[in-house]
Amino acid sequence: MKKTASQYYKEKLEERRRIAFPLAVAKGKELDKLDRLIETRNEPGLMAFWGNPKNLTGLDALKFLSEELKKEREVTPDDLEFISSISKETKNLKFDLSGSIGILFQVTGLCEELNKKDLSEKIKMPLFFWAYLTLIESCINDLSDIFFEIAEKKADKMFQKDYEKALAEGEHLMFGTLRSYAIKWNFTKKESMTFLNKTNLRNQIAHANIYYDSERKKILIKGNKFMEVEDFVKEFSRIFDFFKELIFQMNNQEEDLVQETLKLTKGFSREFLKICRSGEKRKKWEAIVFDWEKEEKEDST
């Protein structure tokens, strides 16, 4: 079956990042319009398309996320040093945070709904447990992928082998492995207490060794341990703030995700304006055989 440009690159990105885009952002009249313009090599149409923000679905979501990144965060000095180190290391590497942003939007949306609805703690707490676990897994997943890009740059075959093994098993690398490479690459020190030290509740939640006792109004952890709800809220905020700081620094320390997106699309619009004005550029553009077109030709032979 013939693929469009958006379908082809969406599938490639999903395969590389091991994510699936929500259908709400993976289809629609704007993407259909873009696909038609690309297929027909319509340079004036593409210039106008990229120059009009109304064609960009998801800007409202990015505005919401931008406001989250503008809020004050409490991140430990050790975590700040760690995130800053990997951000500097990846400055010239191509890496997208499409998976992270989706999770951040989902969790912030959930927290907003829980805070404004009059729900009992019996309903709220299990949902916060889920959100907490989701944040941790997403952070680890992103760090695994970021470290893989760094390992390729450093030609670290051992990390690549560990990563590919985890990938083949449908997993991502875990705290201990990532921490050992972070120390090896001087992103952190042995004595530093970072997110990677695994001082969290991941295993207790994942293995159902924790629950909220509505009568005691406390959180019970296997082994007859008790945790105050206030202490869990602090722990939740610690993980959430780390996650937001990671996105912030990997986004070149830009809080406004909307403006960064518009800068990119305006750049596309300017490039198509140049093509419209230059016969030589237009010939080169019209002669391009895109990857999805090459694949289509290969499938038909």
N, C-alpha and C positions, 0 to 999 in steps of 0.2 A: 504493500500500500504506500502511495506517495506521501512523503512527510513534508510538512511546511518548515520554514526556518525556525520558528519558535518551538515547534514540537521536537525537532532534531536537537537543538541546543539545550532545551529543558531536560530531555532524556539523558544527554551527556552529563549535564551538571548533577542530576539526581544520581546517576551511576557513580560519578566521582566522589560526591559528598555523602552518598548513601542516605539520601533524604527523598521525600516525596512532597512536591509542592501542593498546597491545597488547591482544589479545582477552581476556587473563586479567583485565584490569581494566575492560574495556568491556562485559562481560556476566557473568551469574551470578545466583544465586537472590536475593541481596540487592537487586540493581538491579531484578529482576523484581518483587519485593515492593514496592519504592519506587514503581515505575511504577503498580502496581495501586492503591496508597494515594492517589496523586495523582489518577489518573483517576476514582476514586470519591469524591474530596473527603473522605477519611476523616481528620478532624482529630485524634481521639484516637490513631489508628494512627500518624499522622505524628509526633505528639508523642513517642510511645513509640519509634518507629524512630530518630529523631535523637538520642534520649536514651540509646541503647544502643550503646556502642562496638563491640560484636560485629558490628553491621550494617555497619561501615565496612571494606571490603576495602582492603588495602594499608597498614595501620598498621605491620606488621612492616617493610615496605620503608622507611617514613618513620622508624622507629626507627633503622634502619641508616644512613640518610642523616644523621640528627641526630647520631649518633656521629661521622660524618665531619666535620661542621661544628664539632664541639667540639675537634677536633685542632688543634694549633698550626700556623699557616701562615706562610710567609715571602713577604710581598708588598712590593714596593718602595714607597718613599714616593710616587713619581710615580703608580704604579698606585692606591695607596690614596686619593690626592687625587682622581684621575679617577673611581673607583668611588663615592666619597663624594659627589662633585658630582652625578653623575647620579641617585644614590639620593635626594638632597635634592630634586632637580628633579621626580622622579616620585612624591614622597610622597603627593600627593593624586590621582594618576592611577590608573586601574584597569589593572593589568597582571598577568598570571599567568606563572609560570615552569614550567608543566607540561612543556614541551619540555626545558628545562634539567634538571629533576629526573630525568626519564627517562634522559637521557644520563649524568648523574652516577651514577645507580644502576648503569647498565650498565658504565661504565668502572671504578668502584670494585669492582664484583663481579668483573670480569675480572682486575684487579690482585690481588685477594685470592686468586683461584684460581691465578694464575700464581706467586704467592709461596709457596703451600703445596704445590704440585706439583713433583716432581723432573723438570723438563723441561730440555732442552738450550737453550743460548742461541740455536741456529739456529731453534728454534720460538718462544721468548719474544720475541726482538727484533722480528720482523715484526709480532707482535701488539701490541707496545708502539708501533711506528710507527703502526699503525692507530688505536690508542687516542689517541695524541698528535694525529693529524690530526683525529679526531672531536671532541676537546675544542676545538681551535681553530675548526673550522667551526661548532660549536654556540655558542661564545662570540660569534663574528661574527654569526651568525644572530640570537641574542638581542639583541645590541647594535643591530642594524639595526631590529628591532621596537621596542625601547625608544626609540631615537632617533625613530622614526616617531610614537610617542605624544607625545614632546616637541615635535616639529615641528608637530603639530596644535595643541598648546597655544600655541606661539609663532607660529602661522600662517605658518610658513616654507614658502612654496610651492615654492621651489627644491628643498629636501630631499624634499618630497612627490613632486615630479616625478621625481627621481632614484630614489627608492624604488619608485615604481609602474613605472618603466621596467625596473628589475632584476626586479621581481616578474613582469612580463609575459614576461620572458626565462627565467623559472624559476630565477633566481639571487637572491643577497642582496648588499647593498652590501659593498664590500671595504675593506681597511685604510685606504688613502689617502683615500677619500671620507669615511669615518667620522671619521678623524683631522682632516680639514679642518673638518668641522662641530663636532667636539669643541672645537677651538681657537676657532672662530667663536662658540660658545655659552659660552666661558670655562670649560669643564670641564677643560681642560688648557692648557699653554703650548707654544709652538713648540719651545722648548729641552728640554721634558720628554721623557723616554724611557719611554713607556708601552707597554702591550700592543699598541696600535695602530700602533707604529712598524715593525711587520712584521719585527723581528729574530728570525725563527724559521725552522723547517725545513719549513714548510708546502709550498712549491713543490717542494722537492727530493723530498719523499715523494709528493706528488700526481702528479709527473711522472716518477716512478721513476728519480730521479737520486741515489739513496742505497741502500746495502745493507750488511748486516752480513757481514764476512768472518770466518768461524769459524776460519780458520787463523791469521790475524793477530790475531784477537780485538779487532778495531777496526771502526769504522763508516767506510765509504768514501763520499765525496761526489764527484759528478762534478767534474772539474777537478783530479784527483789530490790531493784534500784528505782528511785523516784526522781522525777524531773518536774520542776515548776513550769507552768505554761509560759511565764515571762522569760525563763531561761531558753526555752525552745524558740520563742520569738526572736531573741537576740542571736541565736545560732542561725535561724532562717535568714535574718538580715545580713549576717556575716557572709553567708554563701551567695546571697542575692547581690550584695554590693561587689563581691569579687567578680561575679558574672558580668555585671554592668561595667565595671572598670576594665575588664578584658575586652569587651566590645568597644568601649570608648577609645582605648589605646590602640587597638588593632584598626580602628577607623581614623588613624592619624590624629588622635586626640580632638576629634570633631564631635561636638554634641549634636549639631544640626544635621541630621541624616537627609532631610529634605533638600537643603541647599547643596549638599555634596552630590545628590542625585541630579538636581537641575543643572549643576555645572557640567556633569557628564553628558546629559542629553543636549544641552546647548552646544557642546563641543561637536556632537554628532551633526547637529543642524548646520553648524558652520562648515563642516567638512563637505556636506552635500551641496551647500551654496558654492563652494569652490569647484565642485564637479560640474555644477550647472554652468559656471562661467568659463570653464576651460574645456575645449574640445579634446585635448590630449588626455586630461584626467577622465573625461567621460568615456573615451574609448577603452581606457584601462579598466574602468569600473564595469563597463558592459561586457568585457571579455573575461571577467572573473567567473570561474566555475567553483561554486561553494561546496563545502564538505558534504552537505546533505544531497546535493545534485550529483556529486561523484558517487556517493553510496547508491543512489537510485540507478545510475547507469550500470554500476557493478552488479546490482541485483537483477537487472533486466538482461544481462549477457549470460 
